[in-house]
Amino acid sequence: MNYKEIYRRPPITDREWVMPFGKHKGQTIAYLMDADPQYLAWCIDRDMIELDHILLDEFEQMNPWMIDA
């Protein structure tokens, strides 16, 4: 079983959801949106996590450079 199988979950709907892996393990989505949006985009692009459409829209508005998540 690889990390995608272990950590793959339904789309994240809560800004207070906590990252269970990686360099920001223990940090919330809200924190990542503000502090390290590139890492969050990297995780999304690699299908490590999935944000629901509301959070994804918010993230894209905060970071217009992030285009194809």
Short mmCIF file of the C-alpha atoms (twelve columns), coordinates in Angstrom:
data_MODEL
# 
_entry.id   MODEL 
# 
loop_
_atom_site.group_PDB 
_atom_site.id 
_atom_site.type_symbol 
_atom_site.label_atom_id 
_atom_site.label_alt_id 
_atom_site.label_comp_id 
_atom_site.label_asym_id 
_atom_site.label_seq_id 
_atom_site.Cartn_x 
_atom_site.Cartn_y 
_atom_site.Cartn_z 
_atom_site.pdbx_PDB_model_num 
ATOM 1  C CA . MET A 1  0.000   0.000  0.000   1 
ATOM 2  C CA . ASN A 2  1.429   3.400  -0.953  1 
ATOM 3  C CA . TYR A 3  0.850   6.834  0.622   1 
ATOM 4  C CA . LYS A 4  -1.899  7.713  -1.877  1 
ATOM 5  C CA . GLU A 5  -3.893  4.663  -0.802  1 
ATOM 6  C CA . ILE A 6  -3.273  5.397  2.865   1 
ATOM 7  C CA . TYR A 7  -4.018  9.132  2.838   1 
ATOM 8  C CA . ARG A 8  -6.477  9.445  -0.054  1 
ATOM 9  C CA . ARG A 9  -9.744  10.713 1.317   1 
ATOM 10 C CA . PRO A 10 -12.876 12.424 0.055   1 
ATOM 11 C CA . PRO A 11 -12.432 16.070 -0.946  1 
ATOM 12 C CA . ILE A 12 -11.488 18.286 1.981   1 
ATOM 13 C CA . THR A 13 -14.301 20.625 3.016   1 
ATOM 14 C CA . ASP A 14 -12.862 22.148 6.208   1 
ATOM 15 C CA . ARG A 15 -10.121 24.811 6.381   1 
ATOM 16 C CA . GLU A 16 -9.132  23.290 9.749   1 
ATOM 17 C CA . TRP A 17 -8.366  19.859 8.231   1 
ATOM 18 C CA . VAL A 18 -4.852  18.816 9.352   1 
ATOM 19 C CA . MET A 19 -2.218  17.504 6.936   1 
ATOM 20 C CA . PRO A 20 -1.357  13.918 7.943   1 
ATOM 21 C CA . PHE A 21 1.925   13.774 5.974   1 
ATOM 22 C CA . GLY A 22 4.786   15.728 4.463   1 
ATOM 23 C CA . LYS A 23 6.806   18.710 5.543   1 
ATOM 24 C CA . HIS A 24 3.680   20.435 6.883   1 
ATOM 25 C CA . LYS A 25 2.334   17.445 8.793   1 
ATOM 26 C CA . GLY A 26 0.146   18.762 11.596  1 
ATOM 27 C CA . GLN A 27 -0.662  22.070 9.869   1 
ATOM 28 C CA . THR A 28 -4.152  23.055 8.744   1 
ATOM 29 C CA . ILE A 29 -5.302  23.794 5.209   1 
ATOM 30 C CA . ALA A 30 -5.944  27.391 6.336   1 
ATOM 31 C CA . TYR A 31 -2.304  27.679 7.417   1 
ATOM 32 C CA . LEU A 32 -1.058  26.269 4.108   1 
ATOM 33 C CA . MET A 33 -3.275  28.587 2.072   1 
ATOM 34 C CA . ASP A 34 -1.540  31.530 3.743   1 
ATOM 35 C CA . ALA A 35 1.958   30.304 4.562   1 
ATOM 36 C CA . ASP A 36 2.902   27.901 1.763   1 
ATOM 37 C CA . PRO A 37 0.423   27.928 -1.117  1 
ATOM 38 C CA . GLN A 38 3.043   26.446 -3.462  1 
ATOM 39 C CA . TYR A 39 3.220   23.303 -1.338  1 
ATOM 40 C CA . LEU A 40 -0.569  23.049 -1.220  1 
ATOM 41 C CA . ALA A 41 -0.729  23.437 -5.020  1 
ATOM 42 C CA . TRP A 42 2.000   20.789 -5.357  1 
ATOM 43 C CA . CYS A 43 -0.041  18.339 -3.249  1 
ATOM 44 C CA . ILE A 44 -3.189  19.072 -5.246  1 
ATOM 45 C CA . ASP A 45 -1.411  18.703 -8.602  1 
ATOM 46 C CA . ARG A 46 -0.065  15.295 -7.549  1 
ATOM 47 C CA . ASP A 47 -3.472  14.080 -6.315  1 
ATOM 48 C CA . MET A 48 -2.175  13.771 -2.772  1 
ATOM 49 C CA . ILE A 49 -5.152  15.760 -1.503  1 
ATOM 50 C CA . GLU A 50 -8.308  17.135 -3.046  1 
ATOM 51 C CA . LEU A 51 -10.111 20.290 -1.976  1 
ATOM 52 C CA . ASP A 52 -13.846 20.554 -2.465  1 
ATOM 53 C CA . HIS A 53 -15.008 23.127 -5.004  1 
ATOM 54 C CA . ILE A 54 -15.617 25.837 -2.381  1 
ATOM 55 C CA . LEU A 55 -12.135 25.584 -0.848  1 
ATOM 56 C CA . LEU A 56 -10.547 25.199 -4.272  1 
ATOM 57 C CA . ASP A 57 -12.290 28.371 -5.502  1 
ATOM 58 C CA . GLU A 58 -11.099 30.233 -2.403  1 
ATOM 59 C CA . PHE A 59 -7.554  28.950 -2.895  1 
ATOM 60 C CA . GLU A 60 -7.542  29.965 -6.571  1 
ATOM 61 C CA . GLN A 61 -8.821  33.450 -5.710  1 
ATOM 62 C CA . MET A 62 -6.054  33.842 -3.133  1 
ATOM 63 C CA . ASN A 63 -3.475  32.487 -5.610  1 
ATOM 64 C CA . PRO A 64 -4.437  33.371 -9.184  1 
ATOM 65 C CA . TRP A 65 -1.165  31.840 -10.446 1 
ATOM 66 C CA . MET A 66 -2.536  28.395 -9.534  1 
ATOM 67 C CA . ILE A 67 -4.465  27.366 -12.567 1 
ATOM 68 C CA . ASP A 68 -5.104  23.680 -13.130 1 
ATOM 69 C CA . ALA A 69 -5.954  21.956 -9.878  1 
# 
